[in-house]
Amino acid sequence: MGFSPVLSTSRNTVGENAMNVLTITAMATTQLFPTSLPPGDWHVFRASGYDTQVAGTIWTEKRPAVNGMPLGGLDTGCIDLDTNGLWGYVTAFNSLAPRRGPLNVPALGFTVGRTAYVCAAQGMAGVASAKTIRYWGHYPVADIEFGFDGPVQAGLRAWSPFLPGDVKESMLPAAVLELQLRNTSAHEVSGCAALSFPGPEHSEVGYGEFVRETISDRRQKGAEARARQNAQYSITILGARSARMEPFYGWDPELWRGMGRNAPPLLVNNDEGGLAVSTHYSIPAGGAATVRFLLSWHAPVWFSNGVPSAGGNHYRHMYAKQWPDLKSVRDWVADHHEDLLARIVRWQSVVYKDGALPPYLKDSLVNSLHLIAECGVWAQAQDELGTWCKPEDGLFAMNEAPRCCPQLSCTPCNMYGDLPLAYFFPEAALSTLRGYKHYQYPSGAAPFIFGGICNGTGGYDLVTPTQGYQWALDGACVLDMVDKVWRAMGSDKVLDEFYDMCMRLTEFTMTQRPKYGDRQVVSMPEGNVTQDWFEFAPFYGLTSHMGGVRLAQLALMERMARVKGDLSYAESCRRRRMAGEECLNQELWRGTYYGMYFEPETGKKSDMVMAYQLDGEWLTRLHGVDSVFPLDRVHTTLATVSRINAGEEANPHGAAVFAYADGRRPTDEETGYWTGWGSHAPGNLMLAMTDIYEGDRARGLRMIEKTLRTQVLDMKAPWDMAILYRTDTGRRMYGNDYYQNLVIWAVPAALAGRDLAAPCLPGGLVSRIVEAANTGIRPIAKDSR
């Protein structure tokens, strides 16, 4: 239940000029979720507000995650709320690469009489910390239960608007923090509750004055802080009759102890941009009260070099077009917060109710969507982008890995990770595709990135594309992206718009080694001058992995051509595909698997077993086109990979990317940075789905579970996902916040034995999620097959 908090009167108090503290008479609110659940595993349990059992894992003060769940949505930047109760990394003010933080300062606290408590695992002199913390994150919601030695216990439900199918309201740069205070004593208690936030720093806004003002209207009371350029935020209390603006508390115990009595910050302060807002409460014996803090921000410009102080090309966030100022954000959330949260609960409940999904998959499907907040940016059509970019589109891009490999719209990463965009925000996916169409080279090649580290430009640039070094597979990736949006939306207009681009991509891709004739469709380009997705491992001549993916590209292009009525080109694709399939089966089949490569003119050859050699087969199944490998050989190969690359005794955490059939580990010279121990997390999920599609559901689910167990439980990183880890120990080898892991959203279709379009049809998982979040807003996709 909620209540209207009241604050004491002072010169920085806004609202009623009276000490009229509201008394709560209801019984104490129940806990948000059971606090007796042990950490370190997935559980199914009841949670406040949900009409079904939920699934998740619990983090504690003794077993924290490496960093907490981000509060933020589509293009808004985000603020991590760590599992120890502290603010973590923050990108809300456009410190994108490197990220600012972790801030490591408490977010919330309260007093009971003159005794101060901080909602964190670490206290201060004279300020008590939480003795226990139980944290359940289910993006975009973080539920936390704090246990204190005192008469008042606390629960926190913190959340940001993220609504599949609703671009505008998913772009609200705001977080609601609902603090439940429960009086467990036999006496009435009273005190203050406060939220403290450090705000932007000078490197984000330039040096100058931070201006603070109080806010008071019928919806909310609180305070706003703004810099002279490009950043402002506010802390308000929803439904408050009064509120007090105070200095940012940080780790100052005197400020926490003086909550509700602290001297206000100067309206103009050159030192720092933080502030706190506090409120009084009074709760009878056995009662409870909820204080709803609203943290809103507005920092509309980001810079290509990743940090405002580093400069570079500048871009204006699309969210600032939907929500032109801070007031529009906080007023909308103040008026609609109950509905926004209810819609989040409804769409998450669709996932939790789905009986076809195991608990670990339900939890990971929900939480994986945080990567859209961590990695996504959406530029308005202005500034450096040019006149080609339409105002309604802008240019959306995901950053490959902002903390280790910052670059926008890395083409193979999009192939792995863009399916939930096609499912839930097709406007963003179409915006990206229009960027690919604009940046396509005269040769027909696709850009490898729109800008970033691989081109030596800022990690958040959008206008410095490069062809890069994986161009032999980039065409397949872009066709995959077009086909996803086309079939998820069920609109042939998508195909009409991008057909010519796809045909040019295909012609470029399939003509890179003319002396091989039609065998070139499964070979490295002349001189072996490009690289596979599994970069820096050597490949020569005819290759099974690249070849299979390109055969899948031809299968997709053939279907596109037939739908367009371009039968001659469809037949050309079919003929090339048949020739490529024959070549792979003659030259690379090794009896129980496909060898990695063979170059006839030099005799270079590798018979290593590559775990993901059938990625092309997975693509055909996901997209619903004909298989490109003989089914009997697919089954045999999968059994070999399961035994050699993913044997439980040697590889308990996943599949080794490269292995030898006799059990030897290959050398680094043979594998590049993947080593003989490396396991590619998204590749494991694709391998697992191939097993499921080919009839071994149990083996596929085992691989999914151990991959997720390694990432989520062993590495303690549900909100900091790696791309590469050791298959023997589960130790992270490389990568943070890799959105390739969003490939998990292809798993529900695989479990149903259907292609990617099926979840979008009436009654499908995606259709039900979108309908639950946006009843009557977006029409359900139709079957375009």
ChimeraX attribute file (.defattr): number of C-alpha atoms within 10 A of each C-alpha:
attribute: neighborCount
match mode: 1-to-1
recipient: residues
	/A:1	13
	/A:2	16
	/A:3	17
	/A:4	22
	/A:5	28
	/A:6	28
	/A:7	28
	/A:8	23
	/A:9	19
	/A:10	16
	/A:11	9
	/A:12	19
	/A:13	26
	/A:14	24
	/A:15	23
	/A:16	16
	/A:17	13
	/A:18	13
	/A:19	12
	/A:20	15
	/A:21	18
	/A:22	17
	/A:23	20
	/A:24	22
	/A:25	14
	/A:26	14
	/A:27	16
	/A:28	20
	/A:29	19
	/A:30	14
	/A:31	18
	/A:32	18
	/A:33	21
	/A:34	15
	/A:35	19
	/A:36	8
	/A:37	16
	/A:38	14
	/A:39	18
	/A:40	16
	/A:41	15
	/A:42	19
	/A:43	18
	/A:44	16
	/A:45	13
	/A:46	15
	/A:47	18
	/A:48	15
	/A:49	12
	/A:50	14
	/A:51	12
	/A:52	15
	/A:53	13
	/A:54	21
	/A:55	24
	/A:56	22
	/A:57	23
	/A:58	27
	/A:59	25
	/A:60	22
	/A:61	19
	/A:62	12
	/A:63	15
	/A:64	19
	/A:65	24
	/A:66	14
	/A:67	21
	/A:68	26
	/A:69	31
	/A:70	30
	/A:71	30
	/A:72	31
	/A:73	31
	/A:74	30
	/A:75	27
	/A:76	30
	/A:77	29
	/A:78	29
	/A:79	26
	/A:80	23
	/A:81	25
	/A:82	26
	/A:83	29
	/A:84	30
	/A:85	27
	/A:86	23
	/A:87	26
	/A:88	24
	/A:89	23
	/A:90	25
	/A:91	26
	/A:92	29
	/A:93	30
	/A:94	28
	/A:95	25
	/A:96	28
	/A:97	22
	/A:98	16
	/A:99	17
	/A:100	21
	/A:101	14
	/A:102	16
	/A:103	18
	/A:104	16
	/A:105	18
	/A:106	26
	/A:107	23
	/A:108	25
	/A:109	25
	/A:110	30
	/A:111	25
	/A:112	17
	/A:113	10
	/A:114	13
	/A:115	15
	/A:116	25
	/A:117	25
	/A:118	27
	/A:119	29
	/A:120	26
	/A:121	20
	/A:122	18
	/A:123	18
	/A:124	16
	/A:125	10
	/A:126	13
	/A:127	19
	/A:128	23
	/A:129	22
	/A:130	24
	/A:131	15
	/A:132	18
	/A:133	26
	/A:134	28
	/A:135	28
	/A:136	23
	/A:137	27
	/A:138	25
	/A:139	29
	/A:140	26
	/A:141	26
	/A:142	22
	/A:143	23
	/A:144	28
	/A:145	25
	/A:146	25
	/A:147	19
	/A:148	18
	/A:149	12
	/A:150	14
	/A:151	17
	/A:152	24
	/A:153	18
	/A:154	22
	/A:155	25
	/A:156	24
	/A:157	19
	/A:158	23
	/A:159	27
	/A:160	31
	/A:161	28
	/A:162	30
	/A:163	29
	/A:164	24
	/A:165	26
	/A:166	18
	/A:167	20
	/A:168	16
	/A:169	22
	/A:170	23
	/A:171	27
	/A:172	29
	/A:173	30
	/A:174	30
	/A:175	27
	/A:176	25
	/A:177	25
	/A:178	20
	/A:179	26
	/A:180	25
	/A:181	24
	/A:182	25
	/A:183	26
	/A:184	19
	/A:185	14
	/A:186	11
	/A:187	12
	/A:188	16
	/A:189	22
	/A:190	19
	/A:191	19
	/A:192	24
	/A:193	28
	/A:194	28
	/A:195	26
	/A:196	23
	/A:197	24
	/A:198	19
	/A:199	24
	/A:200	28
	/A:201	19
	/A:202	18
	/A:203	15
	/A:204	23
	/A:205	24
	/A:206	16
	/A:207	15
	/A:208	15
	/A:209	19
	/A:210	27
	/A:211	18
	/A:212	23
	/A:213	17
	/A:214	21
	/A:215	22
	/A:216	20
	/A:217	14
	/A:218	11
	/A:219	17
	/A:220	27
	/A:221	29
	/A:222	30
	/A:223	25
	/A:224	26
	/A:225	23
	/A:226	25
	/A:227	27
	/A:228	13
	/A:229	15
	/A:230	17
	/A:231	24
	/A:232	25
	/A:233	28
	/A:234	27
	/A:235	31
	/A:236	30
	/A:237	33
	/A:238	27
	/A:239	21
	/A:240	26
	/A:241	25
	/A:242	29
	/A:243	32
	/A:244	33
	/A:245	31
	/A:246	28
	/A:247	21
	/A:248	22
	/A:249	27
	/A:250	19
	/A:251	15
	/A:252	12
	/A:253	18
	/A:254	15
	/A:255	19
	/A:256	28
	/A:257	24
	/A:258	17
	/A:259	28
	/A:260	28
	/A:261	16
	/A:262	19
	/A:263	16
	/A:264	19
	/A:265	19
	/A:266	13
	/A:267	13
	/A:268	16
	/A:269	16
	/A:270	13
	/A:271	12
	/A:272	18
	/A:273	26
	/A:274	24
	/A:275	25
	/A:276	30
	/A:277	30
	/A:278	33
	/A:279	29
	/A:280	26
	/A:281	27
	/A:282	23
	/A:283	26
	/A:284	22
	/A:285	20
	/A:286	21
	/A:287	24
	/A:288	28
	/A:289	28
	/A:290	23
	/A:291	26
	/A:292	27
	/A:293	28
	/A:294	27
	/A:295	20
	/A:296	25
	/A:297	30
	/A:298	27
	/A:299	28
	/A:300	23
	/A:301	18
	/A:302	26
	/A:303	22
	/A:304	24
	/A:305	24
	/A:306	26
	/A:307	25
	/A:308	22
	/A:309	15
	/A:310	13
	/A:311	13
	/A:312	17
	/A:313	17
	/A:314	21
	/A:315	24
	/A:316	20
	/A:317	25
	/A:318	27
	/A:319	28
	/A:320	22
	/A:321	16
	/A:322	15
	/A:323	20
	/A:324	13
	/A:325	16
	/A:326	22
	/A:327	17
	/A:328	14
	/A:329	22
	/A:330	28
	/A:331	16
	/A:332	14
	/A:333	25
	/A:334	21
	/A:335	14
	/A:336	12
	/A:337	20
	/A:338	10
	/A:339	11
	/A:340	20
	/A:341	20
	/A:342	16
	/A:343	23
	/A:344	23
	/A:345	20
	/A:346	23
	/A:347	22
	/A:348	24
	/A:349	19
	/A:350	19
	/A:351	23
	/A:352	24
	/A:353	15
	/A:354	13
	/A:355	9
	/A:356	12
	/A:357	17
	/A:358	13
	/A:359	21
	/A:360	21
	/A:361	24
	/A:362	24
	/A:363	27
	/A:364	21
	/A:365	25
	/A:366	21
	/A:367	20
	/A:368	23
	/A:369	24
	/A:370	28
	/A:371	26
	/A:372	25
	/A:373	25
	/A:374	32
	/A:375	25
	/A:376	23
	/A:377	25
	/A:378	23
	/A:379	28
	/A:380	21
	/A:381	21
	/A:382	17
	/A:383	12
	/A:384	12
	/A:385	19
	/A:386	10
	/A:387	10
	/A:388	12
	/A:389	18
	/A:390	15
	/A:391	14
	/A:392	12
	/A:393	20
	/A:394	24
	/A:395	27
	/A:396	25
	/A:397	28
	/A:398	28
	/A:399	31
	/A:400	29
	/A:401	26
	/A:402	25
	/A:403	17
	/A:404	16
	/A:405	18
	/A:406	27
	/A:407	30
	/A:408	33
	/A:409	27
	/A:410	25
	/A:411	26
	/A:412	24
	/A:413	25
	/A:414	26
	/A:415	20
	/A:416	22
	/A:417	25
	/A:418	27
	/A:419	24
	/A:420	23
	/A:421	22
	/A:422	21
	/A:423	26
	/A:424	22
	/A:425	20
	/A:426	21
	/A:427	18
	/A:428	23
	/A:429	26
	/A:430	22
	/A:431	21
	/A:432	23
	/A:433	25
	/A:434	21
	/A:435	24
	/A:436	23
	/A:437	19
	/A:438	14
	/A:439	21
	/A:440	20
	/A:441	16
	/A:442	9
	/A:443	11
	/A:444	20
	/A:445	23
	/A:446	33
	/A:447	28
	/A:448	29
	/A:449	29
	/A:450	25
	/A:451	26
	/A:452	28
	/A:453	17
	/A:454	20
	/A:455	17
	/A:456	11
	/A:457	19
	/A:458	25
	/A:459	30
	/A:460	31
	/A:461	28
	/A:462	27
	/A:463	19
	/A:464	16
	/A:465	24
	/A:466	19
	/A:467	18
	/A:468	17
	/A:469	17
	/A:470	20
	/A:471	24
	/A:472	27
	/A:473	26
	/A:474	27
	/A:475	30
	/A:476	29
	/A:477	22
	/A:478	25
	/A:479	25
	/A:480	27
	/A:481	23
	/A:482	24
	/A:483	24
	/A:484	25
	/A:485	26
	/A:486	23
	/A:487	25
	/A:488	28
	/A:489	24
	/A:490	19
	/A:491	15
	/A:492	14
	/A:493	11
	/A:494	17
	/A:495	20
	/A:496	13
	/A:497	14
	/A:498	18
	/A:499	18
	/A:500	13
	/A:501	22
	/A:502	27
	/A:503	20
	/A:504	18
	/A:505	24
	/A:506	24
	/A:507	15
	/A:508	18
	/A:509	25
	/A:510	26
	/A:511	19
	/A:512	19
	/A:513	20
	/A:514	13
	/A:515	10
	/A:516	16
	/A:517	13
	/A:518	19
	/A:519	24
	/A:520	24
	/A:521	33
	/A:522	28
	/A:523	32
	/A:524	25
	/A:525	23
	/A:526	16
	/A:527	10
	/A:528	17
	/A:529	13
	/A:530	19
	/A:531	21
	/A:532	20
	/A:533	17
	/A:534	18
	/A:535	15
	/A:536	16
	/A:537	17
	/A:538	16
	/A:539	28
	/A:540	24
	/A:541	25
	/A:542	29
	/A:543	26
	/A:544	30
	/A:545	26
	/A:546	28
	/A:547	30
	/A:548	29
	/A:549	25
	/A:550	28
	/A:551	30
	/A:552	29
	/A:553	29
	/A:554	28
	/A:555	25
	/A:556	25
	/A:557	25
	/A:558	25
	/A:559	21
	/A:560	24
	/A:561	22
	/A:562	14
	/A:563	16
	/A:564	14
	/A:565	11
	/A:566	13
	/A:567	15
	/A:568	12
	/A:569	16
	/A:570	21
	/A:571	14
	/A:572	13
	/A:573	23
	/A:574	18
	/A:575	14
	/A:576	21
	/A:577	26
	/A:578	15
	/A:579	17
	/A:580	25
	/A:581	20
	/A:582	14
	/A:583	21
	/A:584	23
	/A:585	15
	/A:586	10
	/A:587	17
	/A:588	20
	/A:589	17
	/A:590	14
	/A:591	10
	/A:592	17
	/A:593	26
	/A:594	25
	/A:595	23
	/A:596	25
	/A:597	26
	/A:598	22
	/A:599	18
	/A:600	12
	/A:601	7
	/A:602	9
	/A:603	10
	/A:604	12
	/A:605	18
	/A:606	18
	/A:607	17
	/A:608	22
	/A:609	25
	/A:610	22
	/A:611	27
	/A:612	26
	/A:613	26
	/A:614	25
	/A:615	22
	/A:616	25
	/A:617	28
	/A:618	27
	/A:619	25
	/A:620	24
	/A:621	24
	/A:622	24
	/A:623	19
	/A:624	18
	/A:625	16
	/A:626	13
	/A:627	18
	/A:628	27
	/A:629	19
	/A:630	11
	/A:631	12
	/A:632	8
	/A:633	16
	/A:634	21
	/A:635	17
	/A:636	14
	/A:637	22
	/A:638	24
	/A:639	18
	/A:640	19
	/A:641	25
	/A:642	21
	/A:643	17
	/A:644	24
	/A:645	29
	/A:646	25
	/A:647	17
	/A:648	15
	/A:649	9
	/A:650	18
	/A:651	21
	/A:652	19
	/A:653	29
	/A:654	34
	/A:655	34
	/A:656	31
	/A:657	28
	/A:658	29
	/A:659	25
	/A:660	16
	/A:661	17
	/A:662	9
	/A:663	12
	/A:664	12
	/A:665	17
	/A:666	15
	/A:667	14
	/A:668	14
	/A:669	12
	/A:670	17
	/A:671	23
	/A:672	14
	/A:673	17
	/A:674	24
	/A:675	20
	/A:676	23
	/A:677	28
	/A:678	26
	/A:679	30
	/A:680	26
	/A:681	28
	/A:682	24
	/A:683	23
	/A:684	25
	/A:685	24
	/A:686	28
	/A:687	26
	/A:688	30
	/A:689	31
	/A:690	29
	/A:691	24
	/A:692	21
	/A:693	22
	/A:694	19
	/A:695	13
	/A:696	16
	/A:697	17
	/A:698	12
	/A:699	17
	/A:700	24
	/A:701	20
	/A:702	13
	/A:703	24
	/A:704	25
	/A:705	20
	/A:706	19
	/A:707	28
	/A:708	26
	/A:709	21
	/A:710	25
	/A:711	25
	/A:712	24
	/A:713	20
	/A:714	19
	/A:715	19
	/A:716	19
	/A:717	23
	/A:718	27
	/A:719	26
	/A:720	23
	/A:721	25
	/A:722	26
	/A:723	22
	/A:724	25
	/A:725	26
	/A:726	24
	/A:727	27
	/A:728	19
	/A:729	15
	/A:730	23
	/A:731	17
	/A:732	21
	/A:733	16
	/A:734	17
	/A:735	18
	/A:736	19
	/A:737	25
	/A:738	29
	/A:739	30
	/A:740	23
	/A:741	24
	/A:742	25
	/A:743	23
	/A:744	23
	/A:745	23
	/A:746	21
	/A:747	23
	/A:748	24
	/A:749	22
	/A:750	25
	/A:751	17
	/A:752	15
	/A:753	18
	/A:754	16
	/A:755	21
	/A:756	25
	/A:757	27
	/A:758	24
	/A:759	22
	/A:760	25
	/A:761	19
	/A:762	16
	/A:763	13
	/A:764	16
	/A:765	18
	/A:766	29
	/A:767	21
	/A:768	21
	/A:769	27
	/A:770	26
	/A:771	23
	/A:772	22
	/A:773	25
	/A:774	19
	/A:775	13
	/A:776	10
	/A:777	11
	/A:778	13
	/A:779	14
	/A:780	20
	/A:781	20
	/A:782	16
	/A:783	15
	/A:784	13
	/A:785	9
